[in-house]
Amino acid sequence: MSKKLFFALFAGLIHFAAGSFQSGVVRNQSSDSAQVNAGAKPGHLKLESTPDLAVVPIIVNTGAALFPTIMAFLANIAAVMFNPKALVQFLRLRWRAVSLVAGPLTLVILVGIPLLRPAPRSRAEGHEGTGPTDQINWSKVAEELIAQQKLRDTTPALVSDAAAVAPAVSVLTAAQNASGAAVVAAAANPPKSEAAPHASGPDSPVKSRQDFSRSHSDGGMSPAGLTPLWSFQPEDGLFLGMPAIVGKRVYVSSNQTDLGGYTGLLASLDYDTGKPIWQVTEINKEALPPFFSSPAVTPDGKYLVIGQGLHQDRNSSLLCFEAATGTLRWAVKTTQHIESSPAIFGDMAVVGAGAIESNGGKPVGDPGFVFAVRISDGKLLWKQAVNDPESSPAIDENGVVYIGSGFNGQAVVAMRSETDEELQAQKLQRIIWHTSVAYPITAPVTLSGDLVIVGGGNGDMVHSDKNPQGLVVALNRQTGQIVWQQKFEDAVLGSIAVDHGMMIIPLRTGEVAALEVADGHVLWRSHVSGSAPVLVGGALTKQRAYVVSSDGYLVAFAASTGKIIEKVYLNDQKKAGTGLSLSPPQVSGNRIIVGSETGGLRALLGTGGSN
């Protein structure tokens, strides 16, 4: 009986120790691999720790074979432990054997416990450039090195600017600024562009840096052969607006899921690397509400203005931040949400506060209004009632504001932007003209020469109407008279880009259409990604039209023919999204910067193309 007990003890201990050791190795390999892959991005080089695939079946088979031995071992242990005389007799007779077994077992325990302990996890905030101060994510370092080399090889003129940004991992520290906004700012090796470059001085005659042709292009190149340059990927980040690009800064808003809802994130990124310069996620220790509005930057580059709220949100504010630091300057609260993107004219920002509709389509509470705020101090300048002004306004060189009226409005409105006191002194009304149209106008307003161009329809970003209809209308800027209109089979919800006498129209049918500006004649129509709706405006250059489908594809078309040139998937390959790719693309030099639903904000470098 004692010999059987000895061999059972010895075999059980050896098998159990071997199984524990190999399980610990597999666990640590999986943890290491997860850490490395956490920093990888779609389309970028992955530096992975590849586990030995042969270990997994070995562990599984060993566990299955080991189970009866372990049970026998435990049963024998119990039998001896509950029989003290047998235990003493066994130890006296077999003390050498017990020593041989106890020694290796002690060694296995001392070595195995550390191996079984999970590897330390990095503090993953999900923001590009964040991480612990004592660890370096080498995959990110490699990506940045590759991106910088690609940028230097493709655009030699940018070498001096790109070299100024060291490809090191920034250490970010969170601080509560004087205004109460929690700002995460770069604390180590920040890019040299501390103040927004290429900004006009305080006495500059420039009234706005915004382009109300909505071409979303700087008028230079038509990038082709697009390859990933960098991506900014906050955890669960949903990008719905268009970034503002000023010199070497990219200002962008994002939304993050939180207990079934969304919270907002506002960030300033380096133009060449995508690394955060600052990020804001809360004000006065309260999470930022989500953003549909796109940021607008003042002509002098000092301030950033953006609206808060999604469609069912109330009590949202118009916010102003210092562009260099992310410090909140002021907040003007409303009873509504502000999905409209601000238009800036000098020291004034104008935006629409939209209505919240019931299931029957009627507004609940205030039907909506347009208001203006002085940027330098946040003072409310004026407020004008307009039904559901979800549209983003445009302001011409004379300070006249044009905005669409959505559900329960169905109109385009032109209004003066002087203060109430100034209008009273001149005995003028704020409304210059109000032109009714067939459908709600919720798309941003485009200006082209003497024309005001808007899109509309009876659908929205989520649903198409049972009897879908859409249209594009061109109106005379001075009189509001309709010059021409073109009907479509579903709504036009995104901005209309105009360049070189042509415009491109995003259609909820899943198409993009090209029209003549002069008379609305259709030049061509092309599908973007099957039947996936096109809900946001595109970017237009002389040679290319760039359009994003709701299912996450960026497609480049030949502007003259509508032929597809190339197609890039923007979402995370492992997380397809739900049809909410609503960020318009923007052409800047030889690159395109565009947000996505699950793939973050992405910069794509054109390795070809021409002016």
Secondary structure, DSSP 8 states (H G I E B T S, - for coil): -HHHHHHHHHHHHHHHHHHHHHHHHHHHHHHHHHHHHHT--TTS--------TTHHHHHHHHHHHHHHHHHHHHHHHHHHHT-HHHHHHHHHHSHHHHHHHHHHHHHHHHHHHHHHS--------SSTT---TT---HHHHHHHHHHHHHHHHH-GGGHHHHHTS--S---EEEEE-TTSEEEEEE-SS--S--S-TT---TT--------TT---B-SS---EEEEEEEEE--TTEE--S--EEETTEEEEEEEEEETTEEEEEEEEEETTT--EEEEEEEETTEE-----S--EE-TTS-EEEEE---TT--S-EEEEEETTT--EEEEEE-SSB--S--EEETTEEEEEEB--B-TTS-BSS---EEEEEETTT--EEEEEE-S---S--EE-TT--EEEEE-TTT-EEEEE--S-HHHHHHHT--SEEEEEE-SS---S--EEETTEEEEEEES--SS---SS--EEEEEEETTT--EEEEEEESS---S--EEETTEEEEE-TTSEEEEEETTT--EEEEEESSTT----S--EE-SSEEEEE-TTSEEEEEETTT--EEEEEE-SBTTB--SS------EEETTEEEE--SSS-EEEEEEEE---
